[in-house]
Amino acid sequence: MKILHITNYYHEGFGYQENFLAHYQQKLGHEVLIVSSDYYFPFKSYEATVKKILGQRKKGVGVFEDNGVRLIRKKSILSNTRPGFIYFSIANELNDFKPDIVHVHGATNFWIFQLVYFQHKLNFKVFIDSHQDFSVENHSSSLINSFYYLSWSYFHHFLIQSKKVSKYLPITGQASDWLSWRLKIPKYVQTISPLGVDLSSMYYSEEDDFRLRKEWNAEDKLVIVNAGKQYKEKEILLIIEIALLLQNRGIDIFLVLVGDADELYNNEIKLKLNRLHKNSCARLPFMSRKELRCIYSASDIGIWPGIPSNTIQESMACRVALLLPNNNVVGHLIKSNGIYLSRSVEKTVDNLCKLISSRGLLSKMKFESEKMANDLSWRVIVNDLVNVYKANNKGDV
């Protein structure tokens, strides 16, 4: 099949869905092309957080390559307004590439109108994935915002009734609920296609485990890790509070925080970290996935209490047990490989102390995380997704 991925923003070297879906689809023998804008996503506090990894937000136009897949960056407009309010023409790529499948990343992209216009002429199938949920949406009760979502819901009703879209592909249960609630997209046209992990680049290394624990002087300590962008909704302060309460109960911990924050939130983090015992914390900037793999290999428990990150799955592949909220965004990632956060931080710490008191149980959970990651590999997810394409494709492609 000829598969075209269209996404507002593309980030080379990241572990995002668009990076690895295209890569593994191409490895299966499909012809794959990615089309995106000439900008990176306007992450919160871009200058202080991801600029050192990505560089300037404006990447520029042209033909590039990432993970062996051809990437075309198009000149865009509206790129410096609200996230998602960006437009670029996809006409040339549709006409030249002539895809069998168009995989759309995001349900409220302005270029979807152009996509529908060309669909009748080129006879491709459209699949729309969606990461939006109630925790990350930019929603308000204003009339303008209500009109915005109402307009999109009418448009998607038209797409469904006219069979322009073969399937909607939310990444979680809550993303599915969001599509149903905000855009009135019925469940029967949805199939959950989860986020995954690239097992060829994220895996446990005993050598890195021993090396970093020695470097941190944490050979016999409980190593707690969190990685990703740092802002209020990520609840980094809660992670530090859990570490403090564990120390107060006599648990010898070492906390590793990977990422950067804006100046105000960074000061709050620093202030709270100062309450930890001396030499019991490592504060590290954004790192490459290779460096992050080493850190995860030397970690025991990963805590992500707020808005989640796809790096949770990456930590699992590196043998990290999990402490996560029990919700329909990340709750499915906890089975016998971790425990759920309680509404009470004291209760959460009680549960952690019980877990830590049995090193055998913690070790078992770490191995279970690694085992679960095998089922979340991008290779498995891509195989499942290609089957979804085929099951909803009337043509012989």
Secondary structure, 3 states (H helix, E strand, C coil): CEEEEEECCCCCCCCCHHHHHHHHHHHCCCEEEEEEECECCCCCCCCCCCHHHHCCCECCCEEEEECCEEEEEECCECCCCCCCCCECCCHHHHHHHCCCEEEEECCCCCCHHHHHHHHHHHCCEEEEEECCCCCCCCCCCCHHHHHHHHHHHHHHHHHHHCCCCCEEEECCHHHHHHHHHHCCCCHHHECCCCCCECCCCCCCCHHHHHHHHHHCCCCCCEEEEEECCCCHHHCHHHHHHHHHHHHHCCCCEEEEEECCCCHHHHHHHHHHHCCCCCCCEEEECCCCHHHHHHHHHCCCEEECCCCCCCHHHHHHHCCCEEEECCCCCCHHHCCCCEEECCCCHHHHHHHHHHHHCCHHHHHHHHHHHHHHHHHCEHHHHHHHHHHHHHHCCCCCC
